[in-house]
């Protein structure tokens, strides 16, 4: 019996990769961490909770759930995802 593979297996990048750094508050290190847990698109980021995002970027100075909420990463990701769909 074969296991169903996720959209992206470890080490493989998806066909579509959004520039997560377009979100206010996300820099290159945070983007790398998010990609490391399989978050390559604005839509995927928008589907996460602030706690999930904070866990992915844990250890990066000052990036807490509260800051992620205050900077509205999820709202920004939703907006960018909808803009990329309509382009």
N, CA, C and O atoms as a MOPAC input file, in Angstrom:
PM7 MOZYME 1SCF
protein

 N      0.84700 1    -1.16600 1     0.00000 1
 C      0.00000 1     0.00000 1     0.00000 1
 C      0.89900 1     1.23700 1     0.00000 1
 O      1.84400 1     1.32400 1     0.78400 1
 N      0.60100 1     2.18400 1    -0.87800 1
 C      1.43300 1     3.39200 1    -0.95300 1
 C      0.82700 1     4.52000 1    -0.13800 1
 O     -0.39100 1     4.64800 1    -0.01900 1
 N      1.70700 1     5.32700 1     0.41600 1
 C      1.24900 1     6.48400 1     1.16800 1
 C      0.94000 1     7.60800 1     0.20600 1
 O      1.62200 1     7.78000 1    -0.80400 1
 N     -0.09700 1     8.37800 1     0.52300 1
 C     -0.39400 1     9.54800 1    -0.28600 1
 C      0.60700 1    10.63000 1     0.07500 1
 O      0.79000 1    10.92800 1     1.25600 1
 N      1.25100 1    11.21900 1    -0.90500 1
 C      2.23900 1    12.26400 1    -0.66200 1
 C      1.54900 1    13.61100 1    -0.57900 1
 O      0.53000 1    13.84600 1    -1.22800 1
 N      2.11100 1    14.48100 1     0.22100 1
 C      1.58800 1    15.83200 1     0.30300 1
 C      1.93500 1    16.56700 1    -0.98400 1
 O      2.69000 1    16.06000 1    -1.81400 1
 N      1.36900 1    17.79000 1    -1.14700 1
 C      1.63100 1    18.57500 1    -2.34400 1
 C      3.12200 1    18.75000 1    -2.57400 1
 O      3.59900 1    18.68400 1    -3.70700 1
 N      3.85100 1    18.97200 1    -1.49600 1
 C      5.29600 1    19.14500 1    -1.63100 1
 C      5.99300 1    18.20000 1    -0.68000 1
 O      5.80100 1    18.25800 1     0.53500 1
 N      6.79200 1    17.34400 1    -1.24200 1
 C      7.59800 1    16.46300 1    -0.41600 1
 C      8.81000 1    17.24400 1     0.06300 1
 O      9.17000 1    18.26100 1    -0.52900 1
 N      9.43200 1    16.78100 1     1.11800 1
 C     10.63200 1    17.45900 1     1.62200 1
 C     11.64900 1    17.60200 1     0.49500 1
 O     11.92000 1    16.65900 1    -0.24800 1
 N     12.19600 1    18.79200 1     0.39300 1
 C     13.20700 1    19.04300 1    -0.61000 1
 C     12.65700 1    19.46700 1    -1.96300 1
 O     13.41300 1    19.94300 1    -2.81100 1
 N     11.37200 1    19.30600 1    -2.18000 1
 C     10.76300 1    19.71100 1    -3.43700 1
 C     10.01800 1    21.01300 1    -3.24000 1
 O      9.33700 1    21.20700 1    -2.23300 1
 N     10.15200 1    21.91000 1    -4.21800 1
 C      9.41900 1    23.16100 1    -4.16700 1
 C      8.22200 1    23.06400 1    -5.09600 1
 O      8.29400 1    22.41400 1    -6.13900 1
 N      7.12100 1    23.70800 1    -4.72600 1
 C      5.94100 1    23.67400 1    -5.58900 1
 C      6.16700 1    24.50300 1    -6.85000 1
 O      7.14200 1    25.24800 1    -6.94900 1
 N      5.26200 1    24.36700 1    -7.80100 1
 C      5.37500 1    25.13500 1    -9.03400 1
 C      5.19400 1    26.63000 1    -8.78100 1
 O      5.83000 1    27.45900 1    -9.43200 1
 N      4.32800 1    26.96400 1    -7.84000 1
 C      4.06800 1    28.37500 1    -7.54900 1
 C      4.68200 1    28.74500 1    -6.20100 1
 O      4.42600 1    28.10300 1    -5.18200 1
 N      5.49200 1    29.78600 1    -6.22500 1
 C      6.07700 1    30.29900 1    -4.98900 1
 C      5.84700 1    31.80200 1    -4.97800 1
 O      6.31700 1    32.51600 1    -5.86400 1
 N      5.11600 1    32.28300 1    -3.96400 1
 C      4.88700 1    33.71900 1    -3.82600 1
 C      6.02600 1    34.35100 1    -3.04100 1
 O      6.69700 1    33.68300 1    -2.25400 1
 N      6.23400 1    35.62400 1    -3.25700 1
 C      7.24700 1    36.38300 1    -2.51800 1
 C      6.63200 1    36.81300 1    -1.19200 1
 O      6.02300 1    37.87900 1    -1.09900 1
 N      6.79200 1    35.98700 1    -0.17500 1
 C      6.18200 1    36.25500 1     1.13000 1
 C      6.73200 1    37.53000 1     1.77200 1
 O      6.12200 1    38.07900 1     2.69000 1
 N      7.86900 1    37.99300 1     1.29500 1
 C      8.45600 1    39.22900 1     1.82700 1
 C      7.62900 1    40.46200 1     1.46800 1
 O      7.88100 1    41.54600 1     1.99600 1
 N      6.64700 1    40.31300 1     0.58000 1
 C      5.74900 1    41.42300 1     0.26600 1
 C      4.83600 1    41.74800 1     1.44700 1
 O      4.22400 1    42.81500 1     1.49000 1
 N      4.74900 1    40.83500 1     2.39300 1
 C      3.94000 1    41.04700 1     3.59400 1
 C      4.76200 1    41.83600 1     4.59300 1
 O      5.87700 1    41.45100 1     4.94600 1
 N      4.19300 1    42.95000 1     5.04500 1
 C      4.85900 1    43.79500 1     6.02800 1
 C      5.16000 1    42.97200 1     7.28200 1
 O      4.25000 1    42.42800 1     7.90800 1
 N      6.44000 1    42.88600 1     7.64000 1
 C      6.85000 1    42.12800 1     8.82100 1
 C      7.59100 1    40.84700 1     8.49100 1
 O      8.24800 1    40.27000 1     9.35800 1
 N      7.49300 1    40.39300 1     7.24400 1
 C      8.19100 1    39.17000 1     6.84900 1
 C      9.45800 1    39.55400 1     6.09100 1
 O      9.40700 1    40.21800 1     5.05600 1
 N     10.58600 1    39.12500 1     6.62800 1
 C     11.87300 1    39.34000 1     5.97500 1
 C     12.38800 1    38.03800 1     5.40200 1
 O     11.68800 1    37.02600 1     5.42500 1
 N     13.60400 1    38.05600 1     4.88800 1
 C     14.16300 1    36.85700 1     4.26300 1
 C     14.25000 1    35.64400 1     5.19400 1
 O     13.98800 1    34.51900 1     4.76900 1
 N     14.61300 1    35.86500 1     6.44800 1
 C     14.75700 1    34.73100 1     7.38200 1
 C     13.38400 1    34.13000 1     7.68900 1
 O     13.22700 1    32.90900 1     7.68400 1
 N     12.39600 1    34.97600 1     7.95300 1
 C     11.04000 1    34.47500 1     8.22800 1
 C     10.49100 1    33.75400 1     7.00300 1
 O      9.84000 1    32.71700 1     7.13300 1
 N     10.74800 1    34.29300 1     5.82000 1
 C     10.27600 1    33.63600 1     4.60100 1
 C     10.90300 1    32.24300 1     4.47200 1
 O     10.21000 1    31.28200 1     4.13800 1
 N     12.19300 1    32.13000 1     4.73100 1
 C     12.86500 1    30.82100 1     4.65600 1
 C     12.26200 1    29.84100 1     5.65100 1
 O     12.05500 1    28.67200 1     5.32600 1
 N     11.97900 1    30.31000 1     6.86000 1
 C     11.38500 1    29.42400 1     7.87400 1
 C     10.00800 1    28.95500 1     7.43700 1
 O      9.66800 1    27.78000 1     7.57700 1
 N      9.21000 1    29.89000 1     6.90100 1
 C      7.86800 1    29.51500 1     6.44700 1
 C      7.94300 1    28.51000 1     5.30300 1
 O      7.17600 1    27.54800 1     5.26500 1
 N      8.85700 1    28.73000 1     4.38600 1
 C      9.02800 1    27.77800 1     3.28700 1
 C      9.50700 1    26.43100 1     3.80700 1
 O      9.17500 1    25.38500 1     3.24800 1
 N     10.28400 1    26.46300 1     4.87100 1
 C     10.77500 1    25.22600 1     5.46700 1
 C      9.68200 1    24.33900 1     6.02600 1
 O      9.87100 1    23.13100 1     6.17400 1
 N      8.53500 1    24.93300 1     6.34000 1
 C      7.39900 1    24.15000 1     6.82500 1
 C      6.31100 1    24.01300 1     5.75000 1
 O      5.16800 1    23.66500 1     6.04300 1
 N      6.70400 1    24.30000 1     4.48500 1
 C      5.77900 1    24.07700 1     3.37300 1
 C      4.86800 1    25.23200 1     3.02700 1
 O      3.90500 1    25.05000 1     2.28300 1
 N      5.14500 1    26.41400 1     3.54600 1
 C      4.32100 1    27.58300 1     3.24600 1
 C      5.02200 1    28.40800 1     2.17700 1
 O      5.93600 1    29.18000 1     2.46600 1
 N      4.57600 1    28.23100 1     0.93400 1
 C      5.19500 1    28.89800 1    -0.20200 1
 C      4.28700 1    29.95400 1    -0.83300 1
 O      4.75000 1    30.77600 1    -1.62500 1
 N      3.00400 1    29.93600 1    -0.48800 1
 C      2.06400 1    30.84200 1    -1.14200 1
 C      1.30800 1    31.69300 1    -0.12800 1
 O      1.20300 1    31.35900 1     1.05200 1
 N      0.78100 1    32.81500 1    -0.64100 1
 C     -0.03400 1    33.68100 1     0.19900 1
 C     -1.27400 1    32.93000 1     0.69300 1
 O     -1.68500 1    33.09300 1     1.84100 1
 N     -1.86300 1    32.11300 1    -0.17000 1
 C     -3.06000 1    31.36200 1     0.20600 1
 C     -2.76600 1    30.41000 1     1.36200 1
 O     -3.56900 1    30.29600 1     2.28800 1
 N     -1.63800 1    29.73700 1     1.31800 1
 C     -1.27000 1    28.80500 1     2.39700 1
 C     -1.03900 1    29.55800 1     3.70000 1
 O     -1.47000 1    29.11700 1     4.76500 1
 N     -0.34800 1    30.70800 1     3.61000 1
 C     -0.10400 1    31.50700 1     4.80800 1
 C     -1.42400 1    31.99500 1     5.39900 1
 O     -1.60100 1    31.99800 1     6.61700 1
 N     -2.34400 1    32.40300 1     4.53600 1
 C     -3.63800 1    32.90300 1     4.99300 1
 C     -4.45200 1    31.82500 1     5.70600 1
 O     -5.31100 1    32.13700 1     6.53100 1
 N     -4.18200 1    30.56300 1     5.38900 1
 C     -4.91700 1    29.45100 1     5.98700 1
 C     -4.39100 1    29.05400 1     7.37000 1
 O     -5.03100 1    28.28100 1     8.08400 1
 N     -3.22900 1    29.58400 1     7.74200 1
 C     -2.63700 1    29.24500 1     9.03800 1
 C     -3.17100 1    30.14500 1    10.14100 1
 O     -3.69100 1    31.22900 1     9.87600 1
 N     -3.03900 1    29.68700 1    11.37300 1
 C     -3.38500 1    30.51600 1    12.53200 1
 C     -2.14600 1    31.30700 1    12.94800 1
 O     -1.02500 1    30.92300 1    12.61300 1
 N     -2.34000 1    32.41100 1    13.68000 1
 C     -1.18000 1    33.14700 1    14.17800 1
 C     -0.23400 1    32.26100 1    14.99900 1
 O      0.98300 1    32.42900 1    14.93800 1
 N     -0.78800 1    31.33100 1    15.75800 1
 C      0.04300 1    30.42600 1    16.56700 1
 C      0.88100 1    29.50700 1    15.67700 1
 O      2.04600 1    29.24400 1    15.97700 1
 N      0.28900 1    29.01800 1    14.58000 1
 C      1.03100 1    28.16400 1    13.64800 1
 C      2.17200 1    28.94300 1    12.99700 1
 O      3.28500 1    28.43700 1    12.85300 1
 N      1.87700 1    30.17200 1    12.61000 1
 C      2.90600 1    31.00900 1    11.98800 1
 C      4.01800 1    31.28700 1    12.98800 1
 O      5.19800 1    31.17800 1    12.65700 1
 N      3.63600 1    31.65200 1    14.22400 1
 C      4.62800 1    31.94500 1    15.26800 1
 C      5.51300 1    30.72400 1    15.53000 1
 O      6.71300 1    30.86900 1    15.75900 1
 N      4.93400 1    29.53500 1    15.49800 1
 C      5.72600 1    28.32000 1    15.71100 1
 C      6.73300 1    28.13000 1    14.57900 1
 O      7.85600 1    27.68500 1    14.81200 1
 N      6.33100 1    28.46600 1    13.35800 1
 C      7.23500 1    28.30600 1    12.21000 1
 C      8.40700 1    29.28000 1    12.27000 1
 O      9.50800 1    28.95900 1    11.82300 1
 N      8.17100 1    30.46300 1    12.82000 1
 C      9.22600 1    31.48600 1    12.86000 1
 C      9.81500 1    31.64800 1    14.25700 1
 O     10.46900 1    32.64900 1    14.55000 1
 N      9.58200 1    30.66700 1    15.10900 1
 C     10.08200 1    30.71700 1    16.48800 1
 C     11.59100 1    30.93900 1    16.50000 1
 O     12.32900 1    30.37000 1    15.69600 1
 N     12.01900 1    31.76700 1    17.41500 1
 C     13.44300 1    32.02400 1    17.56300 1
 C     13.92300 1    33.24700 1    16.80400 1
 O     15.05100 1    33.70100 1    17.00100 1
 N     13.05800 1    33.79200 1    15.92400 1
 C     13.40700 1    35.03400 1    15.24300 1
 C     12.93700 1    36.16100 1    16.15100 1
 O     11.74700 1    36.28400 1    16.44000 1
 N     13.87200 1    36.97000 1    16.59100 1
 C     13.60800 1    38.01400 1    17.57200 1
 C     12.32200 1    38.78900 1    17.37200 1
 O     12.12500 1    39.42800 1    16.33800 1
 N     11.45700 1    38.73300 1    18.35400 1
 C     10.25200 1    39.54300 1    18.38900 1
 C      9.07200 1    39.03300 1    17.59300 1
 O      8.00800 1    39.65100 1    17.63100 1
 N      9.21000 1    37.94100 1    16.87700 1
 C      8.08200 1    37.44700 1    16.09400 1
 C      7.21000 1    36.54200 1    16.95200 1
 O      7.45900 1    35.34400 1    17.08300 1
 N      6.19200 1    37.14200 1    17.52600 1
 C      5.24400 1    36.43500 1    18.38300 1
 C      3.87500 1    36.42800 1    17.70900 1
 O      3.64900 1    37.14300 1    16.73200 1
 N      2.96600 1    35.61300 1    18.24100 1
 C      1.59500 1    35.59600 1    17.73400 1
 C      0.98900 1    36.99400 1    17.78300 1
 O      0.29300 1    37.41500 1    16.86000 1
 N      1.26500 1    37.70600 1    18.87400 1
 C      0.70800 1    39.04200 1    19.04000 1
 C      1.19400 1    39.98300 1    17.94000 1
 O      0.41200 1    40.75200 1    17.38000 1
 N      2.47700 1    39.91800 1    17.63800 1
 C      3.02200 1    40.78200 1    16.59100 1
 C      2.46800 1    40.39400 1    15.22100 1
 O      2.17100 1    41.26200 1    14.40100 1
 N      2.33300 1    39.11200 1    14.97700 1
 C      1.77800 1    38.62800 1    13.71300 1
 C      0.33900 1    39.11600 1    13.54700 1
 O     -0.07200 1    39.49900 1    12.45100 1
 N     -0.42100 1    39.09800 1    14.63900 1
 C     -1.79500 1    39.60200 1    14.60700 1
 C     -1.79900 1    41.11500 1    14.38600 1
 O     -2.55200 1    41.62200 1    13.55500 1
 N     -0.95500 1    41.83200 1    15.13200 1
 C     -0.89700 1    43.29000 1    15.03300 1
 C     -0.51600 1    43.73300 1    13.62200 1
 O     -1.08100 1    44.69400 1    13.09900 1
 N      0.42600 1    43.04700 1    13.01300 1
 C      0.84400 1    43.38500 1    11.65400 1
 C     -0.08400 1    42.79500 1    10.59100 1
 O      0.07800 1    43.05800 1     9.40000 1
 N     -1.04100 1    42.00700 1    11.02500 1
 C     -2.06500 1    41.41300 1    10.16500 1
 C     -1.48100 1    40.62200 1     8.99300 1
 O     -1.86200 1    40.82600 1     7.84000 1
 N     -0.56700 1    39.73000 1     9.30300 1
 C      0.04800 1    38.89700 1     8.26200 1
 C     -1.01200 1    38.09700 1     7.50700 1
 O     -0.94200 1    37.96300 1     6.28600 1
 N     -1.98500 1    37.57100 1     8.23300 1
 C     -3.00900 1    36.73700 1     7.60000 1
 C     -3.88600 1    37.57900 1     6.67200 1
 O     -4.19400 1    37.15800 1     5.55800 1
 N     -4.28300 1    38.75500 1     7.12500 1
 C     -5.07500 1    39.65000 1     6.28100 1
 C     -4.31100 1    40.09900 1     5.05200 1
 O     -4.86000 1    40.15100 1     3.95100 1
 N     -3.03700 1    40.42400 1     5.24300 1
 C     -2.20500 1    40.81100 1     4.09900 1
 C     -2.07800 1    39.65200 1     3.11400 1
 O     -2.14900 1    39.84900 1     1.90100 1
 N     -1.88900 1    38.44800 1     3.63900 1
 C     -1.75300 1    37.26900 1     2.77800 1
 C     -3.04200 1    37.01700 1     1.99900 1
 O     -2.99800 1    36.68200 1     0.81500 1
 N     -4.19200 1    37.17800 1     2.66300 1
 C     -5.48700 1    36.99500 1     1.96500 1
 C     -5.62300 1    37.98900 1     0.81200 1
 O     -6.02900 1    37.63100 1    -0.29300 1
 N     -5.27800 1    39.23400 1     1.09400 1
 C     -5.39500 1    40.28200 1     0.07100 1
 C     -4.47000 1    39.97000 1    -1.11100 1
 O     -4.89200 1    40.03900 1    -2.26500 1
 N     -3.22300 1    39.63200 1    -0.82500 1
 C     -2.26800 1    39.32000 1    -1.89100 1
 C     -2.68000 1    38.06300 1    -2.66700 1
 O     -2.48400 1    37.99200 1    -3.88000 1
 N     -3.24600 1    37.07900 1    -1.97300 1
 C     -3.69700 1    35.85700 1    -2.64200 1
 C     -4.83200 1    36.17100 1    -3.60500 1
 O     -4.86100 1    35.65500 1    -4.72300 1
 N     -5.76500 1    37.01300 1    -3.17800 1
 C     -6.88200 1    37.35700 1    -4.05200 1
 C     -6.41900 1    38.18100 1    -5.23400 1
 O     -6.97000 1    38.05200 1    -6.32700 1
 N     -5.41600 1    39.02700 1    -5.03800 1
 C     -4.87900 1    39.81700 1    -6.13800 1
 C     -4.14400 1    38.93800 1    -7.15100 1
 O     -4.20300 1    39.19000 1    -8.35500 1
 N     -3.45600 1    37.91400 1    -6.66400 1
 C     -2.72200 1    37.04500 1    -7.58600 1
 C     -3.67000 1    36.14100 1    -8.37600 1
 O     -3.33900 1    35.71600 1    -9.48300 1
 N     -4.83300 1    35.84700 1    -7.81900 1
 C     -5.82600 1    35.03400 1    -8.52800 1
 C     -6.47000 1    35.84900 1    -9.65700 1
 O     -6.71600 1    35.33600 1   -10.74800 1
 N     -6.73600 1    37.11800 1    -9.37200 1
 C     -7.41400 1    37.94400 1   -10.37800 1
 C     -6.46400 1    38.52400 1   -11.42300 1
 O     -6.91400 1    39.18200 1   -12.36100 1
 N     -5.16300 1    38.29400 1   -11.27900 1
 C     -4.19900 1    38.81100 1   -12.27600 1
 C     -4.12800 1    37.92900 1   -13.47900 1
 O     -3.37300 1    38.21300 1   -14.40900 1

